[in-house]
Amino acid sequence: MNAKQFEVSKLLILRPKILSIRNQLRLNRSSLSTTIRDAVILLFALTVVLAIFRGTLAALAKLESFKQLAYLPPSQPIALVLMLLFFSLVITGFATALGTLFLAKDLELLHSSPISMRNFFIGKLIYITLQSSWMPLIFLLPFLAAFGWAYNVSFLFYITAVALLVPFFLIASSLGIIIAIALTATVPANRTRSLLWLVIVLGLYGLYYVVELVSSAGGGGTGVIDVIRSIAVLSAPQAIWLPSNWVAAIIGAILEPRLADDSAIRLTALISTTFLLCSLAYLLFDGLYLKACSLTRNTLGKNASSGTTLLVLPAKLFSLKSRAFSAIFLKDYRNIMRDLAQSSQLLILIGICLIYVYNLRIFHTVESLPEGIRETWQEFLGIANIGIGAFIATAMCTRFVFPSISLEGRSIWILQTAPIKTTDILWAKFYNWIFSVSLVAVIIFSCGALITGLSLEIATLHTATAVIICYGLVGLAVGYGAYFANFNWEHPSELAASFGSLCYMLSAIILILLSILPGAFAIYLAGRLPAALGLTRITWLAGISCGLFLLFMINRMVARTALTTGARKLNERQT
C-alpha cells in the first residue's frame, strides 16, 4: 500500500466525523437564532478561559509572595494539574475506546470495508485521542499560558508546551485502548462489572495499605512531623514514573532554565513511552480485537442483571408522586446497569470518589497548626473541599445526567407519544439523578468538614450546601441535555464529549463560582460567635439564613430555567 492509499484509508474512518462537524456548522449559519446562540456561547467560553487565565496569574502572584517562606518550583502546580488530568484522560479514553471499538453502530460497515487492521487502528487511535482530549485542552491552554505570561518567556514556550501535550494525550489514549481491549477480550461483557468491582476493591485495599504504611512511619510524631508527612503524600504528582511529571518538568525547565538538568532524559522517556504504549496497544489490537469484538457482540445484553431488587424501594417512593416517574426511573437505571460503557464509567467514578474521601484524612494535620492560623486553614480547606466536591458532582452530571435524554436514542418517540408532558419527563429525569449525585456530594462535603476539625453544626451546613448546589447542577445538566439532545449517536461515550457537554461544563463552572460566594459567607458567619463579629444573635442568624436563601434561589432559578428551556426546545423538535 502506497502513502496515498494509506492516508485515504485513515481518512475513511475520520472523514464522516469531519463532514458531520462541517455540515453542522453550515446548518447553524443558516439560522439567525442559532448563530446568535453560538456567538453567546463563544463569548461565554472566552469569558471562562479568561477567568482561568486571570485566576492562575493571581495564584502565581500569591505563591510568589510566599517565596521567602517556601520556594515552590513552577513544575509542581503544573504536575498536580496534569496528574489529575492524566487519570481523567485514561478514564475518558477507556470509555471512548469501549464505545468506538466495540459498541459503535458503524462497526459492521467498517469491518466489511477494504481497510487494513493497521489503518483501522491508527484511525481509531486518532479519533479516540481527539474525542477525549479536545475539551480538557480548552481549559488547559489558558492555565499554561498564564505560566508563560507570569515568567515572561518567549513565544517558543507556548509552541513547546502544546507540542508536549501531543504525546501526553497519546499515552492516556493508548492506556485506555489497552485496558478496554484486554478487559473485553478476557471477560465476557455481562461479567465486566464484576471484574471492575474486584479491581476497585483491590485498589482501595492497596491504597489503605500504603497510607497506613506512610502514617505509621515515624511513630507518634505530631505537629511539624505530621505536616511534613502530609507534604510527602501530597508530593505524589512528582512521582518519577508519571508522564504528567515528565511534561511538567520539561515545561518547568523552560520557565526556569536553571532547573533543566534532566530535561533531556524526561523528554526521551516521554517520547519512548508514547511509542512503546502505542505499539503495545496496536499489538494487543492486532491479536485480540476480533476476538474481543466477537465476544462483546455475542454476550452483550445476555444475562444482564436488571438490578430490580435494589431499585424496588426507590421505585415505590417515585410511584407516590407519579407512576410515570417510577417507570422512567426504573428504565434509566436498568439501562445504565446493562450498558457496558455507562456502568464501567460509573464504577470507576465511584472508585475515584472513595479514594478522594479516604485521602481527606491528611487534612487532620490542620489541628496541629498554631491556634492563630488553625481556623483560617480550616475554613480555607473546607471551602476548597466544597469546590472539589462540586466539580466531582459536575463530572457525574457530565457523564450520566447530561446524556440521559440523548440516550433514549431512536426510541425517544415512545416517550414523546406517551401520555406525559415533556416538562414532566425532564422533571422525572431530574428526580432520578438528584438523589444519586447529592449522595456523593454529601459524603465528600461532610467528610471533608469533619476531618478538617470543623464542628458538627458547620459540617451540617456543608451538607446543606452540597444538596443545594447539586439541585442546580442536576437541573442544569438535564436542561442542557434536552436542549442539545442528539438521538443519532454512534456510541454513548461521544455524548459526554459533545459541544453541548462543553457548554454545560462552562455553565456549571459559573454556577459553582456563584454558589460558593453565598455558601462561603454563611459558613464564615456560622464559624464565628456573634460577639466576635460585633453582631447581635438575631443579625448573625439572619446573615446565615440570607446566605443559604440566596444560594438556594440561585440554584433553583438556574435549574428551573434550564428545564423549561430544554422542554421548549424538545417540543420545537417534535413540530
C-alpha positions as CSV (number, residue, x, y, z in Angstrom):
1,M,0.0,0.0,0.0
2,N,1.5,3.4,-1.0
3,A,1.4,6.5,1.1
4,K,-1.6,8.0,-0.7
5,Q,-3.7,4.8,-0.1
6,F,-2.5,4.8,3.5
7,E,-3.8,8.4,4.0
8,V,-7.1,7.7,2.3
9,S,-7.8,4.6,4.4
10,K,-7.2,6.5,7.6
11,L,-9.5,9.4,6.4
12,L,-12.3,6.9,5.7
13,I,-12.6,6.5,9.4
14,L,-12.2,10.2,10.3
15,R,-14.0,11.7,7.3
16,P,-17.6,11.1,8.5
17,K,-16.9,12.9,11.7
18,I,-15.2,15.8,9.9
19,L,-18.1,16.1,7.5
20,S,-20.6,15.9,10.3
21,I,-19.0,18.8,12.1
22,R,-18.8,20.8,8.8
23,N,-22.4,20.2,8.0
24,Q,-23.5,21.1,11.5
25,L,-21.6,24.4,11.2
26,R,-23.2,25.2,7.8
27,L,-26.6,24.4,9.2
28,N,-26.1,26.7,12.2
29,R,-25.0,29.6,9.9
30,S,-28.3,29.3,8.0
31,S,-30.3,30.1,11.1
32,L,-30.1,33.6,12.7
33,S,-31.2,32.4,16.2
34,T,-28.6,29.6,16.1
35,T,-25.9,32.0,15.0
36,I,-26.8,34.3,17.9
37,R,-26.8,31.3,20.3
38,D,-23.4,30.2,19.1
39,A,-22.0,33.7,19.4
40,V,-23.3,34.0,23.0
41,I,-21.7,30.6,23.8
42,L,-18.4,31.6,22.3
43,L,-18.4,34.8,24.3
44,F,-19.2,32.8,27.4
45,A,-16.4,30.3,26.7
46,L,-13.9,33.1,26.2
47,T,-15.0,34.6,29.5
48,V,-14.3,31.3,31.3
49,V,-11.0,30.9,29.5
50,L,-10.0,34.4,30.6
51,A,-11.2,33.7,34.1
52,I,-8.9,30.6,34.2
53,F,-6.0,32.7,32.9
54,R,-6.5,35.5,35.4
55,G,-7.1,33.1,38.3
56,T,-3.9,31.3,37.6
57,L,-2.0,34.6,37.4
58,A,-3.4,35.6,40.7
59,A,-2.5,32.2,42.3
60,L,1.1,32.5,40.9
61,A,1.4,36.1,42.3
62,K,0.2,34.8,45.7
63,L,2.8,32.0,45.6
64,E,5.5,34.5,44.7
65,S,4.7,36.5,47.9
66,F,5.5,33.3,49.9
67,K,8.8,32.7,48.1
68,Q,10.9,33.7,51.1
69,L,9.0,31.3,53.3
70,A,8.9,28.3,51.0
71,Y,10.0,28.0,47.4
72,L,7.6,26.2,45.0
73,P,9.0,25.5,41.6
74,P,6.6,26.1,38.7
75,S,6.7,22.4,37.7
76,Q,4.9,21.4,41.0
77,P,1.5,23.0,40.4
78,I,1.7,22.1,36.7
79,A,2.4,18.5,37.7
80,L,-0.5,18.4,40.1
81,V,-3.0,19.6,37.4
82,L,-1.5,17.3,34.7
83,M,-1.7,14.3,37.1
84,L,-5.4,14.8,37.7
85,L,-5.9,15.4,34.0
86,F,-3.9,12.3,33.1
87,F,-6.1,9.9,35.2
88,S,-9.2,11.7,33.9
89,L,-8.0,11.2,30.3
90,V,-7.3,7.5,30.9
91,I,-10.8,7.0,32.1
92,T,-12.3,9.0,29.2
93,G,-10.1,7.2,26.8
94,F,-11.2,3.8,28.2
95,A,-14.9,4.8,27.9
96,T,-14.4,6.2,24.4
97,A,-12.4,3.1,23.3
98,L,-15.2,0.8,24.6
99,G,-17.7,2.8,22.6
100,T,-15.9,3.3,19.4
101,L,-14.2,-0.1,19.1
102,F,-17.0,-2.4,20.4
103,L,-20.3,-0.6,20.6
104,A,-20.4,1.9,17.7
105,K,-23.1,1.4,15.1
106,D,-20.8,1.7,12.1
107,L,-18.5,-1.2,13.1
108,E,-20.2,-3.7,10.7
109,L,-19.7,-1.4,7.8
110,L,-16.1,-0.7,8.7
111,H,-15.2,-4.3,9.3
112,S,-16.5,-5.2,5.8
113,S,-14.6,-2.4,4.1
114,P,-11.2,-2.9,2.5
115,I,-9.3,-1.2,5.3
116,S,-6.3,-2.9,6.9
117,M,-6.2,-3.6,10.6
118,R,-3.2,-1.2,10.9
119,N,-5.0,1.7,9.3
120,F,-8.2,0.9,11.2
121,F,-6.3,1.1,14.4
122,I,-4.5,4.4,13.5
123,G,-7.8,6.0,12.5
124,K,-9.5,4.9,15.7
125,L,-6.5,6.0,17.9
126,I,-6.6,9.4,16.4
127,Y,-10.3,9.6,16.8
128,I,-10.2,8.4,20.5
129,T,-7.4,10.9,21.3
130,L,-9.2,13.8,19.7
131,Q,-12.5,12.8,21.3
132,S,-11.2,12.5,24.8
133,S,-8.7,15.4,24.8
134,W,-10.3,18.4,22.9
135,M,-12.4,19.6,25.8
136,P,-9.6,19.3,28.5
137,L,-7.3,21.1,26.1
138,I,-9.6,24.2,26.1
139,F,-9.3,24.5,29.9
140,L,-5.6,23.6,30.0
141,L,-4.3,26.1,27.5
142,P,-5.1,29.3,29.5
143,F,-3.6,27.6,32.6
144,L,-0.3,27.0,30.8
145,A,-0.4,30.4,29.1
146,A,-0.7,32.1,32.5
147,F,2.7,30.5,33.5
148,G,4.3,31.8,30.3
149,W,2.9,35.3,30.9
150,A,4.0,35.3,34.6
151,Y,7.5,34.1,33.8
152,N,7.8,36.4,30.8
153,V,9.1,33.7,28.4
154,S,9.4,33.7,24.6
155,F,6.8,32.5,22.2
156,L,8.7,29.3,21.8
157,F,7.4,28.2,25.2
158,Y,3.8,28.1,24.0
159,I,4.7,26.1,20.9
160,T,6.8,23.6,23.0
161,A,4.0,23.3,25.7
162,V,1.4,22.4,23.0
163,A,3.8,20.0,21.3
164,L,4.5,18.2,24.6
165,L,0.7,17.7,25.1
166,V,0.5,15.6,22.0
167,P,2.5,12.6,23.3
168,F,0.9,13.2,26.7
169,F,-2.6,12.7,25.2
170,L,-1.5,9.8,23.1
171,I,-0.2,7.9,26.2
172,A,-3.5,8.4,28.0
173,S,-5.5,7.2,24.9
174,S,-3.2,4.2,24.4
175,L,-3.7,3.1,28.0
176,G,-7.4,3.5,27.6
177,I,-7.4,1.3,24.5
178,I,-5.1,-1.3,26.2
179,I,-7.5,-1.6,29.2
180,A,-10.6,-1.7,27.0
181,I,-9.3,-4.5,24.7
182,A,-7.7,-6.5,27.5
183,L,-10.9,-6.3,29.5
184,T,-13.3,-7.2,26.8
185,A,-11.1,-10.0,25.4
186,T,-10.7,-11.8,28.7
187,V,-14.0,-11.1,30.4
188,P,-17.5,-11.6,28.9
189,A,-19.4,-8.3,28.6
190,N,-22.0,-9.4,31.1
191,R,-19.3,-10.1,33.7
192,T,-17.2,-6.9,33.2
193,R,-18.9,-5.1,36.0
194,S,-17.9,-7.9,38.4
195,L,-14.3,-7.6,37.4
196,L,-14.3,-3.8,37.8
197,W,-15.7,-4.1,41.3
198,L,-12.9,-6.5,42.1
199,V,-10.3,-4.1,40.7
200,I,-11.8,-1.2,42.7
201,V,-11.8,-3.2,45.9
202,L,-8.2,-4.4,45.4
203,G,-7.2,-0.8,44.6
204,L,-8.7,0.6,47.7
205,Y,-7.1,-2.1,49.8
206,G,-3.8,-1.3,48.3
207,L,-4.3,2.4,48.9
208,Y,-5.3,1.7,52.5
209,Y,-2.1,-0.4,53.0
210,V,0.1,2.4,51.5
211,V,-1.5,5.2,53.6
212,E,-1.3,3.1,56.8
213,L,2.4,2.4,56.0
214,V,3.1,6.1,55.5
215,S,1.1,7.0,58.6
216,S,2.9,4.5,60.8
217,A,6.4,5.7,59.7
218,G,7.9,7.8,62.4
219,G,5.7,6.5,65.2
220,G,3.6,9.0,67.1
221,G,5.0,12.2,65.7
222,T,2.8,15.2,65.9
223,G,2.9,18.8,64.8
224,V,5.6,19.6,62.3
225,I,6.2,15.9,61.6
226,D,2.6,15.4,60.7
227,V,2.7,18.3,58.3
228,I,5.9,17.0,56.7
229,R,4.3,13.6,56.3
230,S,1.3,15.2,54.6
231,I,3.5,17.1,52.3
232,A,5.2,13.9,51.4
233,V,1.8,12.4,50.5
234,L,0.9,15.5,48.5
235,S,4.1,15.1,46.5
236,A,2.6,12.2,44.6
237,P,2.4,14.4,41.4
238,Q,6.2,14.4,41.4
239,A,6.4,10.6,41.0
240,I,9.2,9.9,38.5
241,W,7.1,7.3,36.6
242,L,4.2,9.6,35.8
243,P,4.1,11.1,32.3
244,S,2.5,14.2,33.8
245,N,5.7,14.7,35.8
246,W,7.8,14.4,32.7
247,V,5.8,17.1,30.9
248,A,5.7,19.4,33.9
249,A,9.4,19.1,34.5
250,I,10.2,20.0,30.9
251,I,7.8,23.0,31.0
252,G,9.3,24.0,34.3
253,A,12.8,23.8,32.9
254,I,11.8,26.2,30.1
255,L,10.3,28.6,32.6
256,E,13.3,28.4,34.9
257,P,16.4,27.2,32.8
258,R,18.4,26.5,36.0
259,L,16.1,23.5,36.6
260,A,16.9,22.0,33.2
261,D,19.4,19.3,34.4
262,D,17.4,16.2,33.4
263,S,15.0,17.6,30.9
264,A,16.6,15.6,28.0
265,I,16.1,12.4,30.0
266,R,12.4,13.2,30.7
267,L,11.8,14.1,27.1
268,T,13.3,10.8,26.0
269,A,11.2,9.0,28.5
270,L,8.1,10.8,27.2
271,I,8.7,10.0,23.5
272,S,9.8,6.4,24.1
273,T,6.8,5.7,26.4
274,T,4.5,7.1,23.8
275,F,6.0,4.9,21.1
276,L,6.0,1.9,23.4
277,L,2.4,2.2,24.5
278,C,1.1,2.9,21.0
279,S,2.9,-0.1,19.8
280,L,1.6,-2.3,22.7
281,A,-1.9,-1.0,22.0
282,Y,-1.5,-2.0,18.3
283,L,-0.1,-5.4,19.1
284,L,-3.0,-6.1,21.5
285,F,-5.4,-4.7,19.0
286,D,-4.0,-6.9,16.2
287,G,-4.0,-10.1,18.4
288,L,-7.2,-9.7,20.4
289,Y,-9.5,-7.2,18.9
290,L,-11.5,-9.5,16.6
291,K,-11.9,-12.0,19.5
292,A,-12.9,-9.2,21.9
293,C,-15.4,-7.7,19.4
294,S,-17.0,-11.1,18.7
295,L,-17.2,-11.8,22.4
296,T,-18.8,-8.5,23.1
297,R,-21.3,-8.8,20.3
298,N,-22.3,-12.3,21.3
299,T,-22.7,-11.7,25.0
300,L,-23.7,-8.1,25.3
301,G,-27.2,-7.9,26.6
302,K,-27.4,-11.6,27.5
303,N,-28.0,-12.5,31.2
304,A,-27.7,-8.8,32.1
305,S,-29.0,-8.2,35.5
306,S,-31.7,-5.6,35.7
307,G,-31.0,-4.7,39.3
308,T,-34.7,-4.9,40.1
309,T,-34.1,-5.9,43.7
310,L,-32.0,-2.8,44.5
311,L,-34.5,-0.5,42.7
312,V,-37.7,-1.6,44.3
313,L,-37.7,0.8,47.2
314,P,-36.7,3.9,45.2
315,A,-39.3,3.0,42.5
316,K,-42.0,2.7,45.2
317,L,-41.1,6.2,46.5
318,F,-41.3,7.6,43.0
319,S,-44.7,5.9,42.5
320,L,-46.0,8.0,45.3
321,K,-45.5,11.1,43.1
322,S,-46.4,9.5,39.8
323,R,-46.4,6.1,38.2
324,A,-44.8,7.7,35.1
325,F,-41.9,9.0,37.3
326,S,-41.4,5.5,38.7
327,A,-41.4,3.9,35.2
328,I,-38.8,6.4,33.9
329,F,-36.7,5.8,37.0
330,L,-36.6,2.0,36.5
331,K,-35.9,2.3,32.8
332,D,-33.0,4.8,33.2
333,Y,-31.2,2.8,35.9
334,R,-31.7,-0.6,34.2
335,N,-30.2,0.9,31.0
336,I,-27.1,2.1,32.9
337,M,-26.5,-1.4,34.5
338,R,-27.0,-3.1,31.1
339,D,-24.8,-0.6,29.2
340,L,-21.2,-1.7,29.4
341,A,-19.7,1.7,28.8
342,Q,-22.0,3.5,31.2
343,S,-21.7,1.0,34.0
344,S,-17.9,0.9,33.7
345,Q,-17.7,4.7,33.9
346,L,-20.0,4.6,37.0
347,L,-17.9,2.1,38.8
348,I,-14.6,3.9,38.0
349,L,-16.0,7.2,39.1
350,I,-17.3,5.7,42.4
351,G,-13.8,4.3,43.0
352,I,-12.2,7.7,42.4
353,C,-14.7,9.3,44.8
354,L,-13.9,6.7,47.5
355,I,-10.1,7.3,47.0
356,Y,-10.6,11.0,47.4
357,V,-12.7,10.6,50.5
358,Y,-10.1,8.3,52.0
359,N,-7.3,10.7,51.2
360,L,-9.1,13.5,53.1
361,R,-7.6,12.1,56.2
362,I,-4.4,14.0,55.6
363,F,-6.4,17.2,56.4
364,H,-6.4,16.3,60.1
365,T,-2.9,17.8,60.3
366,V,-4.6,21.2,60.4
367,E,-5.4,20.5,64.0
368,S,-1.7,20.5,64.8
369,L,-1.2,24.1,63.5
370,P,-0.9,27.0,65.9
371,E,-4.3,28.2,67.1
372,G,-4.0,31.6,65.5
373,I,-4.0,30.2,61.9
374,R,-5.8,26.9,62.5
375,E,-9.3,28.4,61.9
376,T,-8.1,30.2,58.8
377,W,-6.8,26.9,57.3
378,Q,-9.9,25.0,58.4
379,E,-12.1,27.5,56.6
380,F,-9.9,27.5,53.5
381,L,-9.8,23.7,53.3
382,G,-13.5,23.5,53.9
383,I,-14.3,25.9,51.1
384,A,-11.8,24.2,48.8
385,N,-13.5,20.9,49.6
386,I,-16.8,22.4,48.6
387,G,-15.3,23.4,45.3
388,I,-13.8,20.0,44.7
389,G,-17.0,18.2,45.7
390,A,-19.0,20.4,43.3
391,F,-16.6,19.7,40.4
392,I,-16.9,15.9,41.2
393,A,-20.7,16.3,41.1
394,T,-20.3,18.2,37.8
395,A,-18.2,15.2,36.4
396,M,-21.0,12.8,37.4
397,C,-23.6,15.1,35.7
398,T,-21.5,15.4,32.5
399,R,-21.1,11.6,32.2
400,F,-24.6,10.4,33.3
401,V,-27.2,13.2,33.7
402,F,-26.4,15.3,30.6
403,P,-26.6,12.3,28.1
404,S,-29.8,10.9,29.8
405,I,-32.1,12.5,27.2
406,S,-30.0,11.6,24.2
407,L,-29.5,8.0,25.4
408,E,-33.2,7.4,24.6
409,G,-31.9,7.3,21.0
410,R,-34.3,6.5,18.3
411,S,-36.8,5.1,20.8
412,I,-37.5,8.7,22.0
413,W,-40.8,8.5,20.1
414,I,-42.1,6.2,22.8
415,L,-41.7,8.9,25.5
416,Q,-43.0,11.6,23.1
417,T,-46.2,9.7,22.3
418,A,-46.8,8.6,26.0
419,P,-49.5,10.5,28.0
420,I,-46.9,12.6,29.8
421,K,-45.8,16.1,29.2
422,T,-42.2,16.9,28.0
423,T,-41.7,19.0,31.1
424,D,-42.7,16.1,33.3
425,I,-40.3,13.8,31.5
426,L,-37.4,16.2,32.3
427,W,-38.5,16.6,35.9
428,A,-38.6,12.8,36.2
429,K,-35.0,12.7,34.8
430,F,-34.1,15.4,37.4
431,Y,-35.6,13.5,40.3
432,N,-33.9,10.3,39.1
433,W,-30.5,11.8,39.4
434,I,-30.7,14.4,42.2
435,F,-30.5,11.7,44.9
436,S,-27.5,9.9,43.4
437,V,-25.5,13.0,42.7
438,S,-26.4,14.6,46.1
439,L,-25.4,11.4,48.0
440,V,-21.9,11.5,46.5
441,A,-21.6,15.3,47.2
442,V,-22.9,15.0,50.7
443,I,-20.4,12.3,51.6
444,I,-17.5,14.4,50.2
445,F,-18.6,17.7,51.7
446,S,-19.4,16.3,55.2
447,C,-16.3,14.0,55.4
448,G,-14.1,16.9,54.4
449,A,-15.7,19.2,57.0
450,L,-15.4,16.7,59.8
451,I,-11.8,15.6,59.0
452,T,-10.6,19.2,59.0
453,G,-11.9,19.5,62.5
454,L,-15.0,21.6,61.9
455,S,-17.9,21.3,64.3
456,L,-20.9,19.2,63.6
457,E,-23.0,22.3,63.0
458,I,-20.6,23.5,60.3
459,A,-20.5,20.0,58.8
460,T,-24.3,20.1,58.6
461,L,-24.1,23.4,56.9
462,H,-21.6,21.9,54.4
463,T,-24.1,19.1,53.8
464,A,-27.0,21.6,53.1
465,T,-24.7,23.5,50.7
466,A,-23.9,20.2,48.9
467,V,-27.6,19.4,48.3
468,I,-28.5,22.9,47.1
469,I,-25.5,23.1,44.7
470,C,-26.4,19.6,43.3
471,Y,-30.0,20.8,42.8
472,G,-28.7,23.5,40.4
473,L,-26.1,21.2,38.7
474,V,-28.5,18.4,38.0
475,G,-31.2,20.7,36.7
476,L,-28.7,22.4,34.5
477,A,-27.5,19.1,33.2
478,V,-31.0,17.8,32.3
479,G,-31.9,21.1,30.7
480,Y,-28.7,21.3,28.6
481,G,-29.1,17.6,27.7
482,A,-32.6,18.3,26.4
483,Y,-31.5,21.5,24.5
484,F,-28.6,19.8,22.8
485,A,-30.2,16.4,22.5
486,N,-28.7,14.1,19.9
487,F,-30.6,10.9,19.2
488,N,-28.4,9.7,16.3
489,W,-25.3,8.9,18.2
490,E,-22.9,6.2,17.2
491,H,-21.9,5.2,20.8
492,P,-22.9,6.6,24.2
493,S,-19.4,7.9,25.1
494,E,-19.5,10.5,22.4
495,L,-22.3,12.3,24.1
496,A,-20.2,13.3,27.1
497,A,-17.6,14.9,24.7
498,S,-20.0,16.8,22.6
499,F,-20.4,20.6,22.1
500,G,-23.4,20.6,24.4
501,S,-21.4,18.9,27.1
502,L,-18.8,21.7,26.8
503,C,-21.5,24.3,27.1
504,Y,-22.8,22.6,30.2
505,M,-19.4,22.4,31.8
506,L,-18.8,26.1,31.2
507,S,-22.2,27.0,32.7
508,A,-21.5,24.6,35.7
509,I,-18.2,26.4,36.4
510,I,-20.0,29.7,36.6
511,L,-22.8,28.3,38.7
512,I,-20.3,26.8,41.2
513,L,-18.4,30.1,41.5
514,L,-21.7,31.9,42.1
515,S,-22.8,29.3,44.6
516,I,-19.5,29.3,46.6
517,L,-19.9,33.0,47.4
518,P,-23.1,32.9,49.4
519,G,-22.3,29.4,50.7
520,A,-18.9,30.6,52.0
521,F,-20.5,33.7,53.5
522,A,-22.9,31.6,55.5
523,I,-20.2,29.2,56.6
524,Y,-17.9,32.1,57.6
525,L,-20.6,33.6,59.8
526,A,-21.5,30.2,61.3
527,G,-17.9,29.5,62.3
528,R,-17.7,32.6,64.5
529,L,-19.5,33.8,67.5
530,P,-21.8,36.8,67.0
531,A,-19.9,38.8,69.6
532,A,-16.6,38.3,67.8
533,L,-18.1,39.8,64.7
534,G,-19.8,42.7,66.6
535,L,-23.3,41.3,65.7
536,T,-26.4,40.5,67.7
537,R,-27.5,36.9,67.6
538,I,-30.6,37.8,65.5
539,T,-28.4,39.6,63.0
540,W,-26.0,36.7,63.0
541,L,-28.7,34.2,62.3
542,A,-30.3,36.4,59.7
543,G,-26.9,36.6,57.9
544,I,-26.5,32.9,57.8
545,S,-30.2,32.5,56.6
546,C,-29.7,35.1,53.9
547,G,-26.6,33.3,52.6
548,L,-28.4,30.0,52.4
549,F,-31.5,31.5,50.9
550,L,-29.5,33.3,48.2
551,L,-27.6,30.1,47.5
552,F,-30.9,28.2,47.2
553,M,-32.6,30.8,45.0
554,I,-29.6,31.0,42.6
555,N,-29.6,27.2,42.1
556,R,-33.4,27.0,42.0
557,M,-33.7,29.7,39.3
558,V,-30.9,28.1,37.2
559,A,-32.4,24.6,37.4
560,R,-36.0,25.7,36.6
561,T,-34.9,28.0,33.7
562,A,-32.7,25.2,32.2
563,L,-35.5,22.6,32.5
564,T,-38.1,24.9,31.0
565,T,-35.8,25.9,28.1
566,G,-34.9,22.3,27.4
567,A,-38.5,21.2,27.4
568,R,-39.4,24.0,25.0
569,K,-36.5,23.0,22.7
570,L,-37.6,19.4,22.7
571,N,-41.2,20.4,21.8
572,E,-39.9,22.5,18.9
573,R,-38.1,19.5,17.5
574,Q,-41.3,17.5,17.5
575,T,-43.2,20.0,15.4
